[in-house]
């Protein structure tokens, strides 16, 4: 018999004929024990399928017979990976040195195996059946422990792989989110650039229109001032002409005798359109805008109602300024009558408003009534006063009456905002 059963292939794949199956029993039974314990684990330990027929007999008797040893030996020799893993199991009392060398097959393993066989033959005492059974039990326990350690290592490795997979998936998700945000940011920047260009163009256009509008506004303002100046001059000339041709008399004694008017020759009040109240600012504005209307104002009645806290001269000035504003706004001919020819500056003229002071010994009420009576009946007349005697008298002559408070409201001032 030669030393080697198979002389072909690498040294690790060959077997030694001089090493008996019985001498390798611990290693071979360890292989079956590992397979038996590993198949019950989840996931199971991979082992050569050729060992499957020997698992149940081994678990039943805790020992392999001679024929089983030979078959198991062939299976283990053929699977180098499984054989190498068996050799890594801490042997101790489970397998002897010969079995470990035969499984691992380090460099020079054949020579070491021969030496161990020679040493074994020199021993005369065989292990008792009890000792063999004990070693077999230990081998099985060791196999189960080795399988448990392998399972734990496998679980730990699986957990590590799962954790790495989760980390990788989370990183990929973050990358996708970042890419999406980047794409959105790029789109937003492009949109903002387009919007900026649009707004810049619109701003340029609006700036040009604003400059043209400002220039047109300046021109319109100049023309407006020219028109207002011409209007004021025209109104002043109109008042000066009226004062020259139809001035009120300086005294009642200077008024020529009134001629009786023919029957039916009577002034008619200006009609108020439907929808306007007779004492409203809107109806007063309607009366003031009637063509050729003459407005006569009871000066102190207005001045003392609007500015009771001021001195007389201040009241007159405020009243005249207010009436001049109305002339500018409505282009209406207005004459204001105050009591007192002795007032300093009573004869001073105004550009826009005709100012009349009653002669000595004559009240403004009489002057107002005589002025209405002296005007042609064809001329529409409006008298502004709260004096009931004047109201009764001028209404009898066909004049319209506007209350003092209504005039102040039309001018934007009421007795409450003194």
Secondary structure, DSSP 4 states (H G I P E B T S, - for coil): --SBS--SS-GGG--BTTS-TGGGHHHHHHHHHHHHHHTTSSSPPP--GGGHHHHHHHHHHSS--HHHHHHHHHHHHH-HHHHHHHHTS--TTSS-HHHHHHHH--TTHHHHHHHHHHHHHH--PPPPHHHHHHHHHHHHHHHHHHHHHHHHHHHHHHHHHHHHHHHHHHHHHHHHHHHHHHHHHHHHHHHHHHHHHHHHHHHHHHHHHHHHHHHHHHHHHHHHHHHHHHHHHHHHHHHHHHHHHHPPPSSGGGSPPPPPPPTT----PPPPPTT--TTSHHHHHHHHTSTT-EEEEEHHHHHHHH-TTS-HHHHHHHHHHHHHHHHHHH--EEEEEES-TTSTTTT---SSSEEEEPPTT--HHHHHHHHHHHS-TTS-EEEE---HHHHHHHHHTT-EEE-HHHHHHHTT--GGG-
